[in-house]
Each structure stands twice: as C-alpha cells, then as structure tokens.
Amino acid sequence: MTALEAVRLLGADQQHILTRAQLIEHGVPSGTIAHRLRPGGPWQRVLPRVICLQSGRLTPHQRLRAALSYAAPKGERPKPGSVLLTGLAVLADAGLPSAGHPADVEVVDVLIPSSRRVASRDFVRVHRAPSRVGGMPAGWSGTTGCGASGWPGRWPTRRPS
C-alpha cells in the first residue's frame, strides 16, 4: 500500500480532515503535500496544520473535526478531553432546532486548558478553562457538550429570561 493510499483510508475515517503531522507520519513527503495544496490542487489548507483531502466547501462535520485538529497540541494526536467542542455549532450538530442548521453556523467554539497557547483563527474561536487532574477543564460535565452551568461556550453572568 502506498503512502497516498494509506492516507486516503485514514482520510475516509476522519471525514477527509488530517493534520500535516498525520500526513508526514504516514509517509507523504512535504513536496507532495505542497504540490497537492497548490491553487487548483486536489487538497486545501483549512487552518494552520489542518488539511482537507478534497477541494470545495467543508461540511459542518468537517468544520468540527478541523477545529478539533487545529486546537489539539501541535504534532500530537488529540487525546480525549484535551480539546472539547462547545457552543452553538455543537448544539446545531446535535439537532437542537433553536440552534439553526449546522451549515449556517459561522463559528466553531473549542475549549482548551488555560495552559495551552492556541489563538482563535478563521472559523475557530478558542476558549480557555483551568485544567484539573485528568486533563479535562474544570466545570466540564463531559456528557452534554456544555459546562457544569449548562451553558455552552462562554458562560454568561446571568441567564436570559
């Protein structure tokens, strides 16, 4: 199996979203990556270090996966709890009618430990939370996609009436 065939299989499993580190780990030379990312090429750079193995508009699920890949520690595979999706994009993806259609959500919110240095970029908005033992941010419920307060993303000082 060639490197590109292995990458195609991995890409199919990850909705065609991979990091540059994954491509290199699977034996794709930097020159091949650059050639495929050229204008009019078959791949596209989505975010720094994040590549889509197809051209065209990303699906809502691809945007979520790209946001996770971007906010993960550089050169590492995302570990469970190291980056968490939160906010309107998750609620829309879950089918909550008041959140709107997933394709209409412009921003994907991610929650990372406060010790990490990742900047908000393009469609990804980064939020930081203090870490606790186990790597999960403090106040994270882990099951709902919301903080312990029940609010996604930034927690307001008061609940709307």
C-alpha positions in Angstrom: 0.0 0.0 0.0 1.4 3.4 -1.0 1.5 6.4 1.4 -1.3 8.1 -0.5 -3.5 5.0 -0.4 -2.9 4.8 3.4 -3.8 8.5 3.7 -7.0 8.0 1.6 -8.1 5.3 4.1 -7.3 7.4 7.1 -8.9 10.4 5.5 -12.1 8.5 4.8 -12.2 7.5 8.5 -11.7 11.2 9.6 -14.0 12.9 7.1 -11.0 13.8 4.9 -9.6 16.1 7.5 -6.0 15.4 8.5 -3.1 17.3 10.1 0.2 17.8 8.3 1.8 15.7 11.0 -0.5 12.8 10.2 0.4 13.0 6.5 4.1 13.0 7.3 3.7 10.2 9.8 2.1 8.1 7.0 5.0 8.7 4.6 3.7 11.6 2.5 6.7 13.8 1.6 6.5 17.5 2.2 6.8 18.2 -1.5 3.8 16.0 -2.3 1.8 17.9 0.4 2.8 21.2 -1.1 2.0 20.1 -4.7 -1.5 18.9 -3.7 -2.2 22.1 -1.8 -1.3 24.3 -4.7 -4.0 26.6 -6.1 -6.4 24.4 -8.1 -4.9 21.3 -6.5 -7.0 18.4 -5.1 -6.4 19.3 -1.4 -7.0 22.5 0.6 -5.5 24.1 3.7 -8.3 24.6 6.1 -6.4 26.0 9.1 -2.8 26.1 10.1 -1.5 22.5 10.1 -5.0 21.2 9.1 -5.6 19.9 5.5 -8.8 18.7 3.8 -8.1 15.9 1.2 -10.7 17.3 -1.1 -11.5 20.7 -2.6 -14.7 22.7 -2.2 -16.8 23.8 0.7 -16.4 21.9 4.0 -19.4 20.1 5.5 -20.4 21.1 9.1 -18.9 17.8 10.4 -15.6 18.6 8.6 -15.5 22.0 10.2 -16.0 20.5 13.6 -13.2 17.9 13.0 -10.9 20.6 11.6 -11.5 22.8 14.7 -10.5 19.9 16.9 -7.4 19.1 14.9 -6.3 22.8 14.9 -6.7 23.2 18.7 -5.0 19.9 19.5 -1.4 20.0 20.7 0.9 20.6 17.7 2.2 17.4 16.3 0.1 15.2 18.6 -3.0 13.2 18.1 -5.9 14.7 20.1 -6.3 12.9 23.4 -9.7 12.5 24.9 -10.5 15.6 26.8 -7.6 17.7 25.6 -9.8 19.7 23.2 -13.6 19.9 23.6 -16.2 21.2 21.2 -18.7 23.6 22.7 -21.1 26.3 21.7 -23.7 26.8 19.0 -22.1 24.5 16.4 -22.3 21.5 18.7 -25.9 22.3 19.5 -26.8 22.7 15.9 -25.0 19.5 15.0 -27.0 17.7 17.7 -30.2 18.9 16.0 -31.4 21.5 18.5 -33.9 23.4 16.4 -33.2 26.8 18.1 -29.5 26.5 17.2 -30.3 26.6 13.5 -29.0 24.4 10.7 -25.3 23.2 11.2 -24.4 24.7 7.8 -25.5 28.2 8.9 -23.2 28.3 12.0 -20.3 30.5 11.3 -18.1 29.8 14.3 -16.9 26.6 16.0 -16.1 27.1 19.7 -13.4 24.9 21.3 -12.4 24.6 24.9 -8.8 24.0 25.8 -6.8 24.1 29.1 -5.6 27.6 30.0 -2.0 26.4 29.9 -2.2 25.9 26.2 -1.5 28.7 23.7 -3.7 28.5 20.7 -5.2 31.6 19.0 -8.7 31.9 17.6 -8.4 31.7 13.8 -10.8 31.8 10.8 -13.9 30.0 11.9 -12.5 28.6 15.2 -13.0 30.5 18.5 -10.8 29.3 21.3 -11.9 29.4 25.0 -9.6 28.5 27.9 -10.6 26.8 31.1 -8.4 25.9 34.1 -7.2 22.3 34.0 -7.8 19.7 36.6 -6.5 16.2 37.1 -7.1 14.1 34.0 -6.8 17.0 31.5 -10.5 17.9 31.4 -11.2 21.5 32.0 -12.7 22.3 35.4 -16.5 22.6 35.3 -16.8 20.3 32.3 -19.7 17.8 32.6 -18.2 15.6 29.9 -21.6 14.3 28.6 -23.6 17.3 27.5 -21.2 19.4 25.5 -21.8 22.2 27.9 -20.1 23.4 31.1 -21.4 22.5 34.5 -23.6 25.5 34.4 -25.4 24.1 31.4 -24.3 26.9 29.1 -22.2 26.2 26.0 -19.2 28.3 25.2 -18.7 31.4 27.3 -20.8 31.2 30.4 -23.0 34.4 30.9 -23.1 36.1 34.3 -26.9 35.8 34.2 -29.3 33.5 32.4 -31.6 35.1 29.8 -35.3 35.3 31.0 
